[in-house]
Amino acid sequence: MKNLILLSILALFFTQMANAQHRRAQENYLDINAGMGILPTFVKDAGKVVSPPLSLSADFKLARNFSLGAFAGFSVTETGLRPMRDGGTAKWQNRFSLAGLRLAGRSGQMGPWNIYGGMSVAYSHSTIDMMEGQLEKVKDEQGVQENSGKILLAGFIGGRHSFTPRLGAFGELSFGLSLATVGLSVRL
Protein backbone atom coordinates (compact mmCIF):
# COMPACT_ATOMS: atom_id res chain seq x y z
CA MET A 1 0.00 0.00 0.00
CA LYS A 2 2.88 2.37 0.81
CA ASN A 3 4.39 1.68 -2.63
CA LEU A 4 1.05 2.47 -4.30
CA ILE A 5 0.82 5.81 -2.48
CA LEU A 6 4.43 6.64 -3.31
CA LEU A 7 3.89 5.78 -6.99
CA SER A 8 0.73 7.92 -7.08
CA ILE A 9 2.59 10.91 -5.60
CA LEU A 10 5.47 10.46 -8.07
CA ALA A 11 3.03 10.21 -10.99
CA LEU A 12 1.33 13.45 -9.93
CA PHE A 13 4.73 15.17 -9.58
CA PHE A 14 5.93 14.07 -13.02
CA THR A 15 2.69 15.03 -14.74
CA GLN A 16 3.06 18.57 -13.42
CA MET A 17 6.55 18.66 -14.95
CA ALA A 18 5.15 17.59 -18.36
CA ASN A 19 3.55 20.94 -19.08
CA ALA A 20 5.40 21.45 -22.38
CA GLN A 21 2.25 21.51 -24.51
CA HIS A 22 -0.58 23.61 -23.24
CA ARG A 23 -4.00 23.07 -24.77
CA ARG A 24 -6.98 25.12 -23.83
CA ALA A 25 -9.54 22.87 -22.14
CA GLN A 26 -13.18 22.91 -23.18
CA GLU A 27 -15.48 24.84 -20.84
CA ASN A 28 -18.13 22.10 -20.53
CA TYR A 29 -17.64 18.54 -21.64
CA LEU A 30 -18.78 14.98 -21.25
CA ASP A 31 -16.12 12.23 -21.18
CA ILE A 32 -17.30 8.80 -22.33
CA ASN A 33 -14.83 6.14 -21.14
CA ALA A 34 -14.62 2.47 -22.14
CA GLY A 35 -12.12 0.48 -20.11
CA MET A 36 -10.74 -2.93 -19.33
CA GLY A 37 -9.46 -3.98 -15.93
CA ILE A 38 -5.88 -5.21 -15.80
CA LEU A 39 -5.97 -6.24 -12.11
CA PRO A 40 -9.40 -7.79 -11.37
CA THR A 41 -10.44 -7.66 -7.71
CA PHE A 42 -11.13 -11.42 -7.71
CA VAL A 43 -7.46 -12.24 -8.48
CA LYS A 44 -6.88 -12.36 -4.72
CA ASP A 45 -9.13 -15.46 -4.61
CA ALA A 46 -6.85 -17.18 -7.15
CA GLY A 47 -9.63 -16.94 -9.70
CA LYS A 48 -9.24 -17.47 -13.44
CA VAL A 49 -10.53 -14.58 -15.53
CA VAL A 50 -13.18 -15.82 -17.99
CA SER A 51 -14.32 -12.36 -19.06
CA PRO A 52 -12.00 -9.47 -18.15
CA PRO A 53 -13.52 -6.62 -16.16
CA LEU A 54 -15.13 -4.31 -18.73
CA SER A 55 -16.42 -0.88 -17.77
CA LEU A 56 -18.25 2.05 -19.29
CA SER A 57 -18.51 5.46 -17.67
CA ALA A 58 -19.63 8.99 -18.44
CA ASP A 59 -18.29 12.02 -16.54
CA PHE A 60 -19.88 15.46 -16.91
CA LYS A 61 -17.89 18.54 -15.92
CA LEU A 62 -20.03 20.33 -13.30
CA ALA A 63 -17.65 23.15 -12.43
CA ARG A 64 -14.09 24.17 -13.19
CA ASN A 65 -12.50 21.34 -11.19
CA PHE A 66 -15.39 18.94 -10.49
CA SER A 67 -17.29 16.31 -12.43
CA LEU A 68 -20.20 13.98 -11.74
CA GLY A 69 -20.35 10.63 -13.46
CA ALA A 70 -22.15 7.34 -13.83
CA PHE A 71 -20.49 3.99 -14.45
CA ALA A 72 -21.22 0.31 -14.95
CA GLY A 73 -19.07 -2.79 -15.24
CA PHE A 74 -19.09 -6.55 -15.62
CA SER A 75 -16.67 -9.47 -15.15
CA VAL A 76 -16.73 -13.27 -14.95
CA THR A 77 -14.26 -15.18 -12.79
CA GLU A 78 -13.90 -18.91 -12.21
CA THR A 79 -12.31 -20.57 -9.19
CA GLY A 80 -9.90 -23.42 -9.40
CA LEU A 81 -10.82 -26.80 -7.93
CA ARG A 82 -11.14 -26.12 -4.19
CA PRO A 83 -10.85 -28.85 -1.54
CA MET A 84 -13.73 -29.07 0.90
CA ARG A 85 -13.64 -30.23 4.55
CA ASP A 86 -15.55 -33.42 3.77
CA GLY A 87 -12.84 -34.47 1.28
CA GLY A 88 -14.79 -33.45 -1.83
CA THR A 89 -14.01 -30.60 -4.18
CA ALA A 90 -15.92 -27.63 -5.55
CA LYS A 91 -15.54 -25.22 -8.45
CA TRP A 92 -17.75 -22.26 -9.26
CA GLN A 93 -18.09 -19.25 -11.52
CA ASN A 94 -18.80 -15.70 -10.31
CA ARG A 95 -20.62 -13.27 -12.62
CA PHE A 96 -20.05 -9.85 -11.05
CA SER A 97 -21.63 -6.57 -12.12
CA LEU A 98 -21.90 -3.11 -10.65
CA ALA A 99 -23.40 0.28 -11.45
CA GLY A 100 -23.11 3.57 -9.63
CA LEU A 101 -22.31 7.27 -9.43
CA ARG A 102 -19.03 9.06 -8.82
CA LEU A 103 -17.89 12.56 -7.92
CA ALA A 104 -14.38 13.65 -8.93
CA GLY A 105 -12.07 16.56 -8.28
CA ARG A 106 -9.99 17.38 -11.36
CA SER A 107 -6.72 19.19 -11.87
CA GLY A 108 -6.45 21.92 -14.44
CA GLN A 109 -5.26 20.83 -17.85
CA MET A 110 -1.48 20.20 -17.69
CA GLY A 111 -0.53 20.02 -21.33
CA PRO A 112 -2.23 16.87 -22.63
CA TRP A 113 -2.78 15.55 -19.07
CA ASN A 114 -5.68 15.82 -16.65
CA ILE A 115 -5.42 14.15 -13.22
CA TYR A 116 -8.53 13.36 -11.17
CA GLY A 117 -9.64 11.53 -8.07
CA GLY A 118 -12.76 11.13 -5.99
CA MET A 119 -15.35 8.88 -4.41
CA SER A 120 -17.92 6.51 -5.86
CA VAL A 121 -20.98 4.70 -4.61
CA ALA A 122 -22.22 1.63 -6.47
CA TYR A 123 -24.52 -1.33 -6.18
CA SER A 124 -22.70 -4.59 -6.90
CA HIS A 125 -24.25 -7.96 -7.62
CA SER A 126 -22.68 -11.43 -7.77
CA THR A 127 -24.27 -14.54 -9.21
CA ILE A 128 -22.59 -17.87 -8.43
CA ASP A 129 -22.93 -20.82 -10.83
CA MET A 130 -21.65 -24.15 -9.52
CA MET A 131 -19.48 -26.06 -11.99
CA GLU A 132 -18.59 -28.89 -9.62
CA GLY A 133 -19.63 -29.71 -6.07
CA GLN A 134 -22.64 -28.73 -3.99
CA LEU A 135 -23.69 -25.14 -3.40
CA GLU A 136 -24.85 -25.84 0.17
CA LYS A 137 -21.39 -27.08 1.20
CA VAL A 138 -19.71 -24.07 -0.42
CA LYS A 139 -22.16 -21.74 1.38
CA ASP A 140 -21.32 -23.33 4.73
CA GLU A 141 -17.52 -23.44 4.29
CA GLN A 142 -16.77 -20.39 2.14
CA GLY A 143 -19.67 -18.07 3.00
CA VAL A 144 -20.55 -17.79 -0.70
CA GLN A 145 -24.14 -16.91 -1.60
CA GLU A 146 -25.82 -17.92 -4.86
CA ASN A 147 -27.04 -14.34 -5.45
CA SER A 148 -25.82 -11.44 -3.39
CA GLY A 149 -25.76 -7.70 -3.72
CA LYS A 150 -24.35 -4.87 -1.67
CA ILE A 151 -23.50 -1.18 -1.73
CA LEU A 152 -19.83 -0.37 -2.33
CA LEU A 153 -18.18 2.91 -1.36
CA ALA A 154 -14.77 3.41 -2.94
CA GLY A 155 -12.16 5.96 -3.83
CA PHE A 156 -10.36 6.29 -7.14
CA ILE A 157 -7.50 8.20 -8.70
CA GLY A 158 -6.76 8.45 -12.39
CA GLY A 159 -5.40 10.38 -15.29
CA ARG A 160 -6.46 11.16 -18.86
CA HIS A 161 -4.03 11.85 -21.69
CA SER A 162 -5.44 13.71 -24.71
CA PHE A 163 -4.21 12.60 -28.12
CA THR A 164 -6.53 15.10 -29.82
CA PRO A 165 -9.02 17.55 -28.27
CA ARG A 166 -11.65 14.77 -28.39
CA LEU A 167 -9.78 11.46 -28.16
CA GLY A 168 -7.71 10.28 -25.22
CA ALA A 169 -6.62 7.38 -23.06
CA PHE A 170 -7.18 6.99 -19.34
CA GLY A 171 -5.88 4.92 -16.47
CA GLU A 172 -7.41 4.53 -13.00
CA LEU A 173 -6.62 2.90 -9.68
CA SER A 174 -9.75 2.00 -7.71
CA PHE A 175 -11.65 -0.71 -5.92
CA GLY A 176 -14.72 -2.54 -7.14
CA LEU A 177 -14.52 -4.18 -10.55
CA SER A 178 -10.74 -3.92 -10.96
CA LEU A 179 -7.85 -2.47 -8.98
CA ALA A 180 -6.38 -0.95 -12.16
CA THR A 181 -8.25 -0.02 -15.35
CA VAL A 182 -7.07 1.38 -18.68
CA GLY A 183 -9.07 2.42 -21.71
CA LEU A 184 -10.10 4.96 -24.31
CA SER A 185 -11.93 8.21 -23.68
CA VAL A 186 -14.00 10.38 -26.02
CA ARG A 187 -14.77 13.97 -25.05
CA LEU A 188 -18.05 15.43 -26.30
Secondary structure, DSSP 8 states (H G I E B T S, - for coil): -HHHHHHHHHHHHHHHH--SS-----SS-EEEEEEEESSBGGGGGT-EEEEEEEEEEEEEEEETTEEEEEEEEEEEEE---EE-TTS-EEEEEEEEEEEEEEEEEE---BTTEEEEEEEEEEEEEEEEEEEES-HHHHHHHH---SEEEEEEEEEEEEEEEESSSSEEEEEEEESSSBSEEEEEEEE-
